[in-house]
Amino acid sequence: WNNWVTSISGNLYINGEKSYKSLSNYNSISIYKVMPEWKTDISFGNSYSESEYSLEEYDYYYRSINRSIYGSADYILALSDHWSWGLFGSANSSTYSNINFSASLSPAIEYDIFPYKEATTRQVRCVYTIGPDYNKYFDTTIYNKTEELLFSQSLGVAAEIVQKWGSLSGSVTGNSYLHDFSKNSVQFYLNTSFRLFKGLELSVYAYYNMIHNQLA
């Protein structure tokens, strides 16, 4: 509708036997609009998982519950055929990650080797972001923090090519905290899709993460 695109997804998984039961649920919604001069993306999601173990002969019972919710909003404005700037905001909560509330707001600058008008067929983008992260924790962290304000930066390179035979895309992104550069992470991602014939496509993807910044 009027160049706005909405994507809604969800899943429910239930498994169980005499001594074990599990349930997990995930839902998300994404709304975005892409124009020649600007683009915006708004996303929300939540997840819930529950596991239960019971061994009557050993008088053993254990129950684990994890909940998370997140939201993000991005706005990117083209400055020229190759340069753009943007603002990225997000907020989330996760019992698994010991995050009661977390929020970040980061300005960003991006350069695309190819003109933006060719973005639907090919692109090689370099993106740099920097900004504050506020974290409030459910429990005291290993660094004896219950809440803290941090500043982080990220640098990423992403490439994509779309042809009649299919598509190929990949990215490398590095993150670090400004107060301690040893607290960092690097993510690698690769995806390829082949059109075997009309209506059938084969997709293969891989990713690898090196994480050294779990302050929570």
N, C-alpha and C positions, 0 to 999 in steps of 0.2 A: 504494500500500500504506500503510494507516494515515495517510493525508493526505500522505505523502511522494511527490514527483514527481521522476523522473529523466529527463534528456534527454541523449542521446548523438548526436554528429554527427561526420562525417569526410568528407574528400574527397581525391582524388588526381588530379593533372593532369600529363600527360606530353606533350611536344611536341618535335619534332626535324626536322632536315634535314641535308644534308651538312656544313654549316659551323656548325650551331647545335643545341644540345640543352638542354632544360630539364625540370626535375621539381620539383613542389611538392606538399606534403602537409600537411594540417591536421586535428587531432583535438581534440575537447573533450567534457567531461562536466560536467553541472550537476545538483546535487541540492538541492531546496528544499522547504520546508514552510511553509505559511501558515495561521495560526490567528487567531482573533479578538483574542487578547492579544499574540501575538508572531509573528515570522516569521524564518526563517533561510535562507541561500543559500550553498552551497559549490560552487566551480567549479574545474576544472583544464583545462589545454589545452597543446598544443605544436604547433609548426610547423617545417617544414624545406623549404628551397628551394635548388636547385642549378642553375646556368647554366654552360654550357661553349661557348666559341667556338674554332673551329679553321680557320685559313686556311693550307693547306699551301704554296700558291704564294708566300706572304709569310713563311713560317716563323713564323707567329703562333699562339699558344695562350694562352687565358685561362680560368680557372675560378673561379667565385664560389659560396660556400656561406654560407647564413644559417640559424641555428638560434635558436629561442626557446621558452621554457617559462614558464608562469605558473600561479599558484594564488591563490584569494581565498576569504575566508570572512566573511560578514556576519551580524550578529544584531541584530534590532530589536525593542524592547519598547514596547508601547503604554502611555502614562501616563494618557491620557484619550481622549475621543472625537476629539480633534483633535491632541494632542501625543504625540510618541514620542521615544525616544532610542535610539541604536544604537552599535555598534562595528564598524568596517570594517578588515579586515586583508588584506594582499596581499603576494605575493613573486613576483619574475620574474627572468629572465635572457634577454638578447638580444644576439647578436653584431652585428646590424645597428645597434642603438642604443648599442653600446659598454658594455653593462651586464653585468658578470660576475655580480653578485648585487645585488638591490634588494629592500628590505622596508619596509613602512609599516604603521602602526597608528594609526587615527584614530577618536576618539569623534565622534559626530554628534548633532544635534538636528533634529527635523523637525516642521513644522506643516502640517496639511491643512485647507483651508478647509471642506471637507465632512466629515461624520463618517466614520470609518474603515469603518463598516458599509456605506457606499455606494461603497467603493473599486472594486468590480467594475463599476460603471456610470459613475462620475464621480469625479474627484479633481483637486485643484490643490495641489501640495505644494511647500513651501519647505524646503530642506535645507542645513544649514551643518556643515562638518567642519573639524577642525584637528588636526594631529598631526605626528610626526616621520617623515622619510624617510631611510633609510640607503642609500647607493649605493657599490658597489665596482666600479671600471671595469676593462675589459680593458687599455686603453691610456690614457695621460695625456690629459686633456681639454684643450680650448682655454684653460681657466682654470688649467692646470697642477695638476690634481687627479687622484689615483689612487683616492681614496675620500673621502667626506664625509658628514656628518650635517646634514640640512637640515630646516627646519620649513615646512610649507605649509598653506594654507587653501583652501577652496572653498565657493562659494555657488551653489546651483542652484534653478531653478524648473521644475517639470514638471507638465504637465496632460494629462488623458486623459478622453475621453468615449466610452462604448460604447452604441450604440443598435441598433434592429432593422436599420437600413439599413447599419450598419458601425461604424467607429470612427475617431476622430481623436485624435492625440497629438502632443506636442511638448515640447521642453525647451531651456533656456538655462543653461549652466554656466560659471562663471568660476573660474579657479585662479590662485594667485600664491604665490611664496615670501616668507616673512616678512622675510628679510634684504635683499631687493631687490624692491620691488613692480613694477619694470619687467620682471621675469622672470615673465611671466604667459601665460595662454592663455584663449580663450573658444571654446566649442563650441555650435553651434546644430543642432537636430535637429527634423525634422517628418515625420510619417508618417500616412497616411490609407488606409483600406481600405473598399471598397464591396462589398456583397453584391449581385451581379448577379442571381443566382437560387440556389436551393439546390444546394450543392456547388461553386459557382464564385464566387471573390472576386477583385477587382482591387485591388492594393496599389501605392501610390506613396509614395516617401520621398525626402527630401533632407537633406543635412547640410553644414555649412560650419564650418571651424575656422580660428582665427587663433592661431598658435603662436609664442610669444616666450620659451619657457622650456626649450629643449633644452640644458641645461647639460652633458650628456654628450658 
